[in-house]
Structures are given as C-alpha cells and as structure tokens.
C-alpha cells in the first residue's frame, strides 16, 4: 500500500531523514519506534506532504505522491492523527467530527461512520455538544482518532497516541487501534515512544535512530531482540 524509497528529508540545511526505506502492506499495523528526535514524526510529515523529501519517492498504491499538497494526500486516503492531538478546542465534539468529514459529500456514509465512531468511543456521544478544549487528555485523543476516521482513510497515521495519558487510557487506546484494524481493515502506521505497547499491537516494526532505519522485523522478534530490550524496553 505504502512504500518509502531512499527518502532524505531536510529542515533547511539540517538533514532529518537519511535513506529511509519502509514498506507497508494493506491491512497491516506497522510501528516505527525510536527515541525522541529520531525522525519518527518527520517520517509521517514526509508521507503527508507537509515536509516534502529532498530525495527519494513516496508511493501510495504504486503511485508517487511526492510533491502533492496535504489536502490531496488526504483525498487519496491517508489521514494523520498528529502528536499532541491538535483538536479544535473551541469547536464542539460534533463540530470536530464534522471537520474530519470536510472533504466528503456522502451524507449517508458520513452518518454511518459517525455512528461507528460513537460505538468505538461512547464517551464522545455523551460529550457531543461539549467544547473539545474542555475534554480530558484521553478524551481528546479519542476525538483526534475519531476525527481522522471520519475522513474514511485507507491508511491511518498515528503519531504518539499514548503521549501524556494514564496507563488505563493507554491500554484502551491501543485496544481500539487493534479493533479499527481488525473490523474495518484500515491499515495503520503507528509511531510510538512506548515501544512495549506498540510492538505488542503491531505486526511488523521498524527501529529508527538519528534519521535512519537500523532494524526491521516481525514484532515478536523485535520484542525478543536484546538490543531493542536494552534500548527501548528497559530490560
């Protein structure tokens, strides 16, 4: 579904990604783990067209999407839940969900997807008329994921969904991520510092250090890898 080929990305003269190669197949949950500042978020921004690569190709469904504007990338079926959630705090829960469906015109489909979102996160139905900025951190993360789902993405990009959340909420969020993948066959690319949780929900994983991919394997093998245990799992 998605392929990054020999990607170099820069911020001005500072190189953030170096010869990055990642492949994601339809229906997979893939995780990218690494320390803070390793280049994980930049990888997602490169896919979305926010920070275009200086070298290499981003292919989606076999077609190059390098150079496309972010809104065109969304129209193709890629949607990102950004780090820090970035919901619209002065809009209600309902209005945030409406913004997620902004590019759609199929009213019946939008209504069905909204019902599914409320099925995943019943608390959002209760908070439907509440301003997004008054929600708890966990509820805002639920809203951010739901807003992205309202775009009906083929590929969902999740940037640090566990950041700043209580352990109980983190487990709930990761359970929902697995449910979204399982029930709707949505392909998921998960960027996480919480390597232990990420490797337990994903099928395959990549390890990034200083803008480079240093390791790739099935998640069960990465969980058993001594280097990964020492660097990311605290074992």
C-alpha positions in Angstrom: 0.0 0.0 0.0 2.7 2.5 1.0 6.4 2.5 0.1 9.1 4.9 1.1 12.1 4.5 -1.1 15.5 6.1 -0.2 14.0 9.1 1.5 16.1 12.0 2.5 14.2 14.9 4.3 15.6 18.2 5.4 14.6 21.1 7.6 16.6 23.8 5.9 20.2 22.6 5.9 19.6 20.1 8.7 19.0 16.5 7.4 16.3 14.8 9.4 15.8 11.5 7.4 18.6 9.5 5.8 17.9 6.9 3.1 14.7 5.7 4.8 13.1 2.7 3.3 9.7 1.5 4.7 7.1 -0.8 3.2 3.5 -1.1 4.5 1.1 -3.7 3.1 -2.7 -3.4 3.1 -4.3 -4.5 6.3 -1.1 -4.3 8.4 -0.4 -2.5 11.6 3.2 -1.3 11.3 5.0 0.5 14.1 8.0 2.8 13.9 9.8 3.1 17.3 12.8 5.2 18.4 14.0 7.8 20.8 12.7 11.4 20.9 14.2 13.3 18.0 15.0 10.2 16.0 12.9 11.4 13.0 9.7 9.4 13.6 7.3 12.4 13.3 9.2 13.7 10.3 8.6 10.4 8.6 4.8 10.9 8.9 5.1 14.6 7.8 7.0 13.4 4.7 4.3 10.9 3.9 1.6 13.6 4.3 3.4 16.1 2.1 3.9 18.6 4.9 7.7 18.3 4.7 8.5 17.0 1.1 11.5 14.8 0.7 14.6 16.2 -1.0 15.5 12.8 -2.4 13.6 9.5 -2.9 10.0 8.5 -3.5 6.8 8.1 -1.5 4.5 5.6 -3.3 0.9 5.0 -2.3 -0.9 2.3 -4.2 2.0 2.2 -6.6 1.6 5.9 -7.4 4.1 8.6 -6.5 2.6 11.2 -4.0 5.7 13.2 -3.6 5.0 16.9 -4.1 1.3 16.6 -3.6 -0.3 19.1 -1.2 -1.5 17.7 2.2 -5.2 18.0 1.2 -4.7 16.0 -1.9 -2.9 13.3 0.2 -6.0 13.2 2.4 -8.2 12.9 -0.6 -6.2 9.8 -1.7 -7.0 8.1 1.6 -4.2 9.0 4.0 -5.0 10.7 7.3 -2.8 11.6 10.2 -3.6 11.9 13.9 -0.8 14.3 14.9 1.3 14.3 18.1 -0.4 16.3 20.8 -3.8 15.6 19.3 -4.4 19.1 17.9 -8.1 19.0 18.0 -10.1 22.3 17.6 -10.5 23.3 21.2 -13.2 26.0 20.5 -15.3 23.6 18.5 -17.7 21.0 20.0 -17.0 17.3 19.7 -19.6 17.2 16.9 -18.0 20.1 15.0 -14.6 18.4 15.3 -16.1 15.3 13.8 -17.7 17.3 11.0 -14.3 18.8 10.2 -12.9 15.3 9.8 -15.5 14.7 7.1 -15.0 18.1 5.5 -13.8 16.6 2.1 -16.8 14.2 1.9 -20.2 14.7 0.5 -21.8 11.3 1.0 -24.2 12.2 3.9 -25.4 8.6 4.4 -21.9 7.3 4.7 -20.9 10.2 7.0 -23.8 9.3 9.3 -22.8 5.6 9.4 -19.2 6.4 10.1 -20.2 8.8 12.9 -22.3 6.0 14.5 -19.3 3.7 14.3 -17.1 6.3 15.9 -19.6 6.7 18.8 -19.6 2.9 19.0 -15.8 2.9 19.5 -15.8 5.8 21.9 -19.3 6.1 23.6 -18.0 8.9 25.9 -17.8 11.1 22.8 -21.6 10.7 22.2 -22.1 11.8 25.8 -19.8 14.8 25.2 -21.2 15.6 21.7 -22.1 19.2 22.5 -19.1 19.9 24.7 -16.2 22.0 23.5 -13.1 20.0 22.6 -10.8 22.0 24.8 -12.8 21.0 27.9 -12.2 17.3 27.4 -9.7 15.3 29.3 -6.4 14.3 27.6 -7.7 10.8 27.0 -11.0 12.1 25.6 -9.2 14.5 23.3 -7.1 11.6 22.0 -10.2 9.7 21.3 -11.7 12.7 19.5 -8.5 13.1 17.4 -8.6 9.5 16.3 -12.4 9.8 15.6 -11.9 13.0 13.6 -9.4 11.2 11.4 -11.7 8.2 11.0 -14.4 10.5 9.7 -12.2 11.0 6.6 -12.6 7.3 6.0 -8.8 6.7 5.5 -7.3 3.7 3.8 -4.1 4.4 5.7 -4.3 5.9 9.3 -1.1 7.5 10.6 -0.9 7.7 14.4 1.8 9.9 16.0 2.4 9.1 19.6 -1.2 8.3 20.6 -0.2 7.3 24.1 1.7 10.6 24.9 0.7 12.1 28.3 -2.1 9.6 29.0 -2.7 7.4 32.1 -1.9 3.7 31.8 -5.5 2.6 31.8 -6.4 5.0 29.0 -3.3 3.9 27.0 -4.4 0.3 27.1 -7.9 1.4 26.0 -6.5 3.4 23.1 -4.3 0.5 21.9 -7.2 -1.9 22.1 -9.2 0.4 19.9 -6.4 0.7 17.4 -6.4 -3.1 17.1 -10.2 -3.1 16.7 -10.1 -0.4 14.0 -7.6 -2.5 12.1 -9.5 -5.7 12.6 -13.1 -4.6 11.9 -12.6 -2.1 9.1 -9.3 -3.5 7.6 -7.8 0.0 8.0 -4.1 -0.1 7.5 -2.3 1.6 10.4 1.2 3.2 10.7 1.9 3.8 14.3 4.7 6.0 15.6 5.4 5.5 19.2 8.0 6.0 22.0 6.1 3.5 24.1 7.8 0.6 22.3 6.5 -2.1 24.5 2.8 -1.3 23.8 3.5 -0.6 20.1 5.3 -3.8 19.5 2.5 -5.8 21.1 -0.2 -4.4 18.8 1.7 -4.2 15.5 2.5 -6.9 13.0 5.9 -5.6 12.0 8.2 -2.9 13.3 11.0 -0.6 12.3 13.6 1.0 14.6 14.8 4.5 13.8 18.0 6.1 15.1 19.2 9.5 14.1 17.0 9.6 11.0 18.0 6.1 9.8 16.2 2.8 9.9 18.5 0.5 11.8 16.3 -2.6 12.3 13.2 -4.2 10.8 11.5 -7.4 11.8 8.3 -9.0 13.0 7.2 -7.5 16.3 7.6 -10.7 18.3 11.2 -10.9 17.2 11.9 -7.3 18.0 10.4 -7.8 21.5 12.9 -10.7 21.9 15.8 -8.7 20.5 18.4 -7.9 23.1 19.4 -4.6 21.6 15.7 -3.5 21.5 15.1 -4.7 25.0 18.0 -2.7 26.3 17.4 0.5 24.4 13.6 0.7 24.3 12.0 -1.7 26.8 14.1 -1.1 29.8 15.1 -4.7 30.2 
